[in-house]
């Protein structure tokens, strides 16, 4: 993480969630928008190595350009994988003892995301449903290009709390 990201993180106050009843008060409004995250070749290729993704569009820059792409692109699952760390960089929870990711309901990438792109994530709670034990919370997350404000991707994360 660069110095600018550290400064932004230090300056921004975390959203406080104090118990299961607090989730509903954040319903249908942005919970947070993250600091800018630069998509670097090193980060992307570390991710590829961790999941054994050897697709040429993530490794062969000359081949990528020859194919008509502008350069190396991120794997489809790389972008949503950024969410957990960004979430905890922006959220502080008290009195919420158990958390479980139930599912990622959808991931949609709207265009190739190239190395050097700087993105931010906006997370919005779109549903809070009571369950037999605890609650289920839907987070809609949008991923946007910081410079152009192009909408790059969406994902929905569904978590259970009890």
C-alpha positions in Angstrom: 0.0 0.0 0.0 1.3 3.4 -1.0 1.8 6.3 1.4 -1.3 8.1 0.0 -3.5 5.1 0.7 -2.1 5.0 4.3 -2.9 8.7 4.8 -6.4 8.3 3.4 -7.0 5.3 5.6 -5.7 7.1 8.7 -7.8 10.1 8.1 -11.1 8.3 7.4 -13.2 7.2 10.4 -14.5 3.7 10.3 -18.2 3.0 10.1 -19.3 1.6 13.5 -21.7 -1.3 13.7 -22.6 -2.1 17.2 -24.7 -5.3 17.2 -27.1 -6.9 14.8 -29.7 -4.1 15.0 -27.3 -1.5 13.6 -27.2 -3.0 10.1 -30.7 -1.8 9.3 -29.9 1.8 9.9 -27.4 1.7 6.9 -29.9 0.1 4.5 -29.9 1.5 1.0 -27.3 4.1 1.4 -23.6 3.8 0.7 -21.8 2.3 3.7 -18.4 3.5 2.4 -16.4 4.3 -0.7 -12.9 3.1 -0.5 -9.5 4.7 -1.0 -8.1 4.3 -4.5 -6.5 0.9 -5.2 -4.0 0.7 -8.0 -4.2 -2.6 -10.0 -0.6 -3.6 -10.3 0.9 -6.4 -12.3 2.6 -7.7 -9.1 -0.6 -7.9 -7.1 -2.6 -9.4 -10.0 0.1 -12.0 -10.7 0.4 -12.9 -7.0 -3.3 -13.6 -7.0 -3.0 -15.7 -10.2 -0.2 -17.8 -8.6 -2.3 -18.3 -5.5 -5.2 -19.8 -7.6 -3.0 -21.4 -10.3 -4.4 -19.2 -13.0 -1.9 -19.4 -15.9 -4.1 -17.7 -18.6 -1.9 -15.9 -21.0 -3.8 -12.6 -20.8 -2.5 -12.2 -17.2 1.2 -13.0 -18.0 2.0 -12.4 -21.7 1.9 -8.6 -22.4 3.1 -9.0 -26.0 0.5 -11.7 -26.7 -2.2 -9.6 -25.0 -1.4 -6.6 -27.2 -1.2 -8.7 -30.3 -4.7 -10.1 -29.6 -6.2 -6.6 -29.6 -6.1 -5.9 -25.8 -4.2 -2.9 -24.5 -2.1 -5.0 -22.2 -2.4 -7.4 -19.3 -5.9 -7.7 -17.8 -7.1 -8.9 -14.4 -8.8 -12.2 -13.9 -12.6 -11.9 -13.3 -12.4 -13.1 -9.7 -9.4 -10.8 -8.8 -11.5 -7.6 -8.5 -14.1 -9.0 -6.0 -11.2 -10.6 -4.0 -10.2 -7.0 -3.0 -13.4 -6.5 -1.0 -12.7 -8.3 2.3 -9.6 -6.2 3.1 -11.3 -3.0 2.0 -14.4 -3.9 4.0 -12.4 -4.3 7.2 -10.4 -1.1 6.5 -13.7 0.8 6.6 -15.9 -1.1 9.1 -15.6 -1.6 12.9 -18.0 -4.1 14.5 -18.8 -4.6 18.1 -21.1 -7.2 19.7 -21.3 -9.2 16.4 -19.6 -12.4 17.5 -20.1 -14.6 14.4 -19.7 -13.8 10.7 -19.9 -16.1 7.8 -19.8 -15.4 4.1 -22.8 -17.3 2.8 -22.2 -16.6 -0.9 -21.2 -14.2 -3.6 -24.4 -14.0 -5.6 -23.1 -12.4 -8.8 -20.0 -10.9 -10.2 -20.2 -8.9 -13.4 -17.2 -7.4 -15.2 -18.2 -4.8 -17.8 -14.9 -4.3 -19.6 -11.3 -5.5 -19.3 -9.5 -4.0 -16.3 -5.9 -3.2 -17.2 -2.8 -2.9 -15.1 -2.3 0.6 -13.8 -6.1 1.2 -13.4 -6.9 2.8 -10.1 -10.3 1.7 -8.7 -12.4 2.4 -5.7 -15.2 0.3 -4.2 -18.5 1.5 -3.0 -20.4 -0.9 -0.7 -24.1 -0.5 0.0 -26.3 -2.7 2.3 -29.3 -3.6 0.1 -31.1 -6.1 2.4 -31.2 -7.1 6.0 -33.2 -10.3 6.6 -34.0 -11.9 9.9 -33.0 -15.6 10.1 -33.9 -18.2 12.7 -30.6 -17.3 14.4 -29.2 -13.8 13.6 -29.5 -11.9 10.3 -28.5 -12.1 6.6 -27.1 -9.0 5.0 -26.7 -8.3 1.3 -23.9 -6.0 0.2 -23.9 -4.6 -3.3 -20.4 -3.5 -4.3 -19.6 -1.4 -7.3 -16.0 -1.1 -8.6 -15.3 2.1 -10.5 -12.3 3.7 -12.3 -11.0 6.5 -10.1 -9.9 8.7 -13.0 -12.6 8.2 -15.6 -15.4 7.2 -13.2 -16.3 4.3 -15.6 -18.3 1.6 -13.9 -16.0 -1.5 -14.1 -17.7 -4.3 -12.2 -20.4 -5.3 -9.7 -20.7 -8.0 -7.1 -23.2 -9.0 -4.4 -21.8 -10.4 -1.2 -24.2 -12.1 1.3 -23.1 -12.5 4.8 -24.7 -14.1 7.9 -24.3 -12.6 11.3 -25.3 -14.2 14.6 
